[in-house]
Amino acid sequence: MGRDLRLRIKELYERNPLSSKIVRAIADLMGALRSRGVSSIKIMNFCGTHEWTITYYGVRSLMPEGASLIAGPGCPVCITPGYYVEELAKLSFEGYHVLTYGDAFRLPALPGSKREFRSLAAAKLYGGKVGVVYSFLDALRIARSNPSATYVFFAVGFETTVPSTAEPLFSGAVPENLLVLTAYRLTPPIMRYLLSEVEGVELGGVIAPGHVSAITGYRVWEFLPKEFGVPTVVAGFEPLDVLLAVMIILNQAVRGTAELVNEYGRVVRPEGSLHAKRVLMEVHEVVDAYWRGVGLVRGSGLALKDAYGRNDAFRELGIREGGYFSDVLPGCRCGEVVLGKAVPTDCPLFMKACTPDTPYGPCMVSSEGTCRIWAENRYLLGA
């Protein structure tokens, strides 16, 4: 174990001395499983922020033999279709001002795209009208200050970020010169898809996303233990939260039960945010949606309802919705990484043709992407 990793683990224990006791309990529980003939168990940490915590603090190195943590599909930028990027890049040369979050700025478009359409960053480099904003409120301010121009906001994210556009749309605060290209995705459907339709992924537990659950409520994850028999813990993002989640899952595995536990009770409630959910569903309708590198996932997307059509980029600009476009870049294994079927170091492009400074695949672009997280902490991983 390298010196830097030892320092991170030391910091983990100093932040909460209870951590060392939990690590010992995890080892004991894994020992109990082995005595019953269970030699290994895979626990998926859904969220990219969980993956950062696990990697940064060396939590994997604390797992006993047979217990492994695998990253899941919790990076919204990573699974956003490249088709959207290409369409927005084209619009930036046609008089429209495209506004995007920083994470999506370098997201690659479709394979074979013209050089100026390969990403929004490339479009800006070649003269396209592209701007980076921190929030939808920034987009509102910019659009209001220049009513003669038409802006298109690239709305990427899971349930956590949907209210940021839904609330202004619901209240009528969005001007007509600001269009929204909705690329939002819903998280429970992808887990149902992963467990029911993806071969080669056997999970002994799931650490469900805390931020998402603050909006949706933790009950949306009840189907995981009830239908699939997978112990599930909604967890916060401190190292102790993750360790507690692992301990709870292993304890259920030892007892032979599968239950839903809300470890993140300081933030997440059973019903979530009733107001946010009401506004979200008032503005949107649930649709089937494409996940980059994964495929079509039933009931996993959101589209603006007709009442909000004047701000819908798809309808106002005639952009085709759909996504049966081949947007997997040659040699890139990002799709397998988000499904837990591969780790970044399995990809031959990792830290060669694909680095944080020169990202090739979508999993290297976002701060929540597993490849980006592993790359920035590779000295802890020995990669």
C-alpha positions in Angstrom: 0.0 0.0 0.0 1.5 3.3 -1.1 2.2 6.2 1.3 -0.5 8.4 -0.2 -3.1 5.8 0.2 -2.1 5.2 3.8 -2.5 8.9 4.5 -6.0 8.9 3.0 -7.0 6.0 5.1 -5.5 7.6 8.2 -7.6 10.7 7.4 -10.7 8.5 7.1 -10.1 7.0 10.6 -9.3 10.4 12.1 -12.5 11.9 10.8 -14.5 9.3 12.5 -12.8 6.7 14.8 -15.9 4.5 14.3 -14.6 3.7 10.8 -12.0 1.2 12.1 -14.6 -0.7 14.1 -16.9 -0.9 11.0 -14.0 -2.2 8.9 -13.4 -5.0 11.4 -17.1 -5.8 11.4 -17.1 -6.0 7.6 -14.2 -8.4 7.7 -16.1 -10.5 10.3 -19.2 -10.6 8.2 -17.3 -11.6 5.1 -15.7 -14.4 7.1 -19.2 -15.5 8.1 -20.2 -15.6 4.5 -17.2 -17.6 3.5 -18.0 -20.1 6.2 -21.3 -20.6 4.5 -19.8 -21.2 1.2 -20.2 -17.7 -0.2 -16.7 -16.8 -1.4 -17.4 -13.5 -3.1 -20.0 -10.7 -3.2 -20.2 -7.7 -5.5 -21.8 -4.5 -4.3 -22.6 -1.8 -6.8 -22.2 1.8 -5.7 -24.5 3.5 -8.2 -23.5 7.1 -7.8 -20.4 8.8 -9.3 -19.9 10.8 -6.1 -19.8 7.5 -4.1 -17.2 6.3 -6.6 -15.1 9.4 -5.9 -15.3 8.8 -2.1 -14.4 5.1 -2.5 -11.5 5.8 -4.7 -10.1 8.9 -3.0 -10.2 7.4 0.5 -9.0 3.9 -0.6 -12.1 2.2 0.6 -11.6 -0.7 -1.8 -8.3 -1.5 -0.1 -10.2 -1.9 3.2 -12.5 -4.5 1.8 -11.8 -8.1 2.9 -11.0 -10.8 0.3 -14.2 -11.6 -1.7 -16.0 -8.3 -1.1 -15.8 -6.0 -4.0 -17.2 -2.6 -4.8 -18.1 -1.9 -8.5 -19.1 1.4 -10.0 -22.5 1.8 -11.6 -24.3 4.0 -14.1 -24.4 7.1 -11.8 -22.8 9.5 -14.2 -25.5 11.4 -16.3 -22.9 13.0 -18.6 -21.4 9.6 -19.4 -24.7 8.2 -20.7 -26.0 11.2 -22.5 -26.3 10.4 -26.2 -23.7 11.8 -28.5 -26.4 12.6 -31.0 -27.5 15.5 -28.8 -24.0 16.9 -28.8 -23.7 16.9 -32.6 -27.1 18.5 -33.0 -26.3 21.3 -30.6 -22.9 21.8 -32.1 -24.6 22.3 -35.5 -27.0 24.8 -34.0 -24.1 26.9 -32.6 -23.1 27.6 -36.2 -26.7 28.5 -37.2 -27.2 31.6 -35.1 -28.3 29.8 -31.9 -26.4 30.3 -28.6 -25.8 26.9 -26.9 -25.4 26.9 -23.1 -24.1 23.9 -21.3 -22.7 22.7 -18.0 -18.9 22.4 -17.8 -19.0 18.6 -17.6 -20.9 18.4 -20.9 -18.7 20.9 -22.7 -16.2 18.2 -23.8 -18.6 15.4 -24.2 -17.9 13.6 -27.5 -20.5 13.5 -30.3 -21.1 10.7 -32.7 -18.2 8.7 -34.2 -17.2 10.2 -37.5 -18.5 13.7 -36.7 -16.9 16.6 -38.6 -14.2 18.2 -36.5 -16.2 21.2 -35.6 -19.1 19.0 -34.4 -17.1 16.5 -32.3 -17.9 18.3 -29.1 -19.3 21.6 -27.9 -15.7 22.5 -27.0 -14.7 21.9 -30.6 -17.6 23.9 -31.9 -16.6 26.8 -29.8 -13.0 26.5 -31.0 -14.1 26.7 -34.6 -16.4 29.7 -34.0 -19.7 28.2 -32.8 -21.7 30.2 -30.2 -21.2 28.0 -27.1 -21.1 29.2 -23.5 -20.6 27.3 -20.2 -22.9 28.1 -17.3 -23.0 26.9 -13.7 -26.8 26.6 -13.5 -30.0 27.1 -15.3 -30.4 30.4 -13.4 -27.3 31.6 -15.3 -29.0 30.6 -18.6 -32.2 32.6 -17.6 -30.1 35.7 -16.7 -28.2 35.5 -20.0 -31.4 35.0 -22.1 -33.2 37.8 -20.4 -30.4 40.2 -20.9 -30.3 39.6 -24.7 -33.9 39.0 -25.9 -33.0 39.4 -29.6 -30.9 36.1 -29.5 -32.1 32.6 -29.1 -30.5 30.3 -26.6 -30.6 26.5 -26.2 -29.8 25.0 -22.8 -28.4 21.5 -22.7 -30.3 20.0 -19.7 -28.3 17.0 -18.6 -28.8 15.1 -15.3 -30.7 12.7 -13.1 -33.6 13.5 -10.8 -31.4 15.7 -8.7 -31.0 18.4 -11.3 -34.4 18.2 -13.0 -36.1 20.7 -10.6 -33.6 23.4 -11.6 -35.4 23.7 -15.0 -38.8 22.3 -14.0 -39.5 25.0 -11.4 -38.8 28.0 -13.7 -40.8 26.4 -16.5 -43.7 25.6 -14.2 -43.8 29.2 -12.9 -43.6 30.7 -16.3 -40.3 32.4 -15.7 -38.5 31.1 -18.8 -38.5 33.6 -21.7 -39.4 32.4 -25.2 -35.9 33.0 -26.4 -34.6 30.2 -24.1 -35.1 26.7 -25.3 -34.4 23.6 -23.3 -33.0 20.4 -24.9 -34.1 17.9 -22.3 -31.6 15.0 -21.9 -32.7 14.1 -18.3 -32.7 10.4 -17.3 -34.4 8.6 -14.4 -32.3 6.3 -12.2 -34.6 3.4 -11.0 -35.3 2.2 -14.5 -31.6 1.7 -15.3 -31.2 -0.5 -12.3 -34.2 -2.5 -13.3 -32.8 -2.8 -16.8 -29.3 -3.8 -15.5 -30.7 -6.6 -13.3 -33.3 -7.9 -15.7 -31.7 -7.5 -19.1 -27.9 -7.2 -18.8 -26.0 -10.5 -18.7 -22.9 -11.1 -16.6 -23.8 -8.7 -13.8 -24.6 -10.5 -10.5 -25.0 -8.1 -7.6 -25.1 -9.0 -3.9 -26.0 -5.4 -2.9 -26.6 -1.9 -4.1 -25.6 1.4 -2.6 -28.3 3.7 -4.0 -27.7 7.4 -4.7 -28.4 9.7 -1.8 -28.8 13.0 -3.8 -31.3 11.4 -6.2 -33.2 9.9 -3.3 -33.5 13.3 -1.6 -35.8 14.2 -4.5 -37.5 10.9 -5.2 -37.7 9.5 -1.7 -36.0 6.2 -0.7 -39.1 4.1 -1.5 -38.4 4.2 -5.2 -35.7 1.6 -4.5 -38.0 -0.9 -2.8 -38.2 -3.0 -6.0 -34.5 -4.0 -5.7 -34.9 -6.2 -2.6 -38.6 -7.1 -3.2 -38.3 -8.1 -6.9 -34.6 -9.0 -7.3 -33.6 -10.0 -3.7 -30.8 -7.5 -3.6 -30.0 -5.8 -0.3 -30.1 -2.0 -0.9 -28.9 0.9 1.2 -29.5 4.6 0.4 -26.3 6.2 1.6 -24.6 9.5 2.0 -21.3 10.5 0.6 -18.8 10.5 3.5 -16.5 7.5 3.8 -18.3 6.4 6.9 -21.6 6.4 5.0 -20.1 4.0 2.4 -18.6 1.7 5.0 -21.9 1.6 6.9 -23.7 0.7 3.7 -21.3 -2.1 3.0 -21.7 -3.4 6.6 -25.5 -3.3 6.4 -25.5 -5.2 3.0 -23.1 -7.9 4.3 -25.1 -8.3 7.4 -28.3 -8.9 5.4 -26.3 -11.4 3.2 -25.2 -13.3 6.3 -28.8 -13.4 7.6 -30.2 -14.3 4.1 -32.5 -11.3 3.9 -32.9 -8.5 1.4 -34.2 -5.2 2.7 -34.1 -1.5 1.9 -32.3 0.6 4.5 -32.1 4.4 4.5 -28.6 5.2 5.9 -28.9 8.8 4.7 -31.7 9.7 7.1 -30.2 13.1 7.8 -31.2 14.2 4.2 -33.5 11.5 2.7 -37.1 11.0 3.6 -39.5 8.2 2.6 -41.5 10.4 0.3 -38.6 12.7 -0.8 -39.4 16.3 -1.8 -43.2 16.3 -2.6 -43.0 19.8 -4.2 -40.1 18.9 -6.4 -41.7 15.7 -7.6 -45.0 17.4 -8.2 -43.4 20.2 -10.3 -41.2 17.6 -12.1 -44.2 15.6 -13.3 -46.3 18.6 -14.0 -43.7 19.8 -16.6 -42.6 16.4 -17.9 -43.9 13.2 -19.2 -42.0 9.9 -18.8 -40.7 8.4 -22.0 -38.5 5.6 -23.2 -34.9 6.9 -23.6 -31.5 5.9 -24.9 -28.5 5.6 -22.7 -25.2 6.0 -24.4 -23.3 2.7 -24.6 -26.2 0.9 -23.0 -29.3 1.0 -25.2 -33.0 1.9 -25.0 -34.3 1.8 -21.4 -38.0 1.8 -20.9 -39.5 4.7 -19.0 -36.1 6.2 -18.2 -36.4 9.6 -19.8 -38.3 12.9 -19.5 -39.8 15.0 -22.2 -41.5 18.4 -21.9 -45.3 18.3 -22.0 -47.2 20.1 -24.8 -48.0 23.0 -22.4 -44.3 23.8 -22.3 -43.7 23.3 -26.0 -42.7 26.9 -26.7 -39.5 26.2 -24.7 -38.9 22.7 -26.1 -35.8 22.6 -28.3 -36.9 19.4 -29.9 -40.2 20.7 -31.0 -39.3 24.3 -31.8 -36.2 23.4 -33.8 -37.4 20.1 -35.4 -34.7 18.0 -33.7 -35.5 14.3 -33.9 -35.8 12.5 -30.6 -34.7 9.0 -30.6 -31.4 7.6 -30.2 -30.8 4.5 -32.0 -27.6 6.1 -33.2 -24.3 4.4 -32.9 -22.4 6.7 -30.5 -20.0 4.2 -29.0 -16.5 5.3 -29.9 -14.2 2.7 -31.4 -12.2 1.0 -28.7 -14.0 2.8 -25.8 -15.4 0.6 -23.0 -17.4 3.3 -21.2 -20.6 1.4 -21.8 -19.3 -1.6 -20.0 -17.9 0.5 -17.2 -21.2 2.2 -16.4 -22.9 -1.2 -16.3 -20.3 -2.6 -13.9 -19.0 -5.1 -16.4 -15.5 -3.6 -16.7 -13.2 -1.3 -14.8 -11.3 1.6 -16.4 -8.0 -0.3 -16.4 -9.6 -2.9 -18.6 -9.9 -0.4 -21.4 -6.8 -0.3 -23.7 -7.3 3.5 -24.1 -7.2 4.3 -20.4 -4.4 6.8 -19.7 -3.1 6.3 -23.2 -5.3 7.8 -25.9 -7.9 8.8 -23.2 -6.7 11.0 -20.4 -8.3 13.8 -18.3 -6.5 16.4 -20.5 -7.4 14.7 -23.7 -10.6 12.7 -23.0 -11.7 10.3 -25.7 -14.6 8.5 -24.1 -17.5 10.0 -22.1 -16.5 8.3 -18.9 -13.3 10.4 -18.9 -15.1 13.7 -19.4 -17.2 14.2 -16.3 -16.0 14.6 -12.8 -18.5 11.8 -11.9 -17.2 9.5 -14.6 -15.4 6.4 -13.2 -12.6 6.7 -15.7 -12.0 10.3 -14.8 -12.1 9.5 -11.1 -9.6 6.6 -11.5 -7.3 8.7 -13.7 -7.1 11.5 -11.2 -6.4 9.1 -8.4 -4.4 6.5 -10.3 -1.4 6.9 -8.0 -3.7 5.4 -5.3 -4.7 2.6 -7.5 -1.3 1.7 -8.7 -2.5 2.2 -12.3 
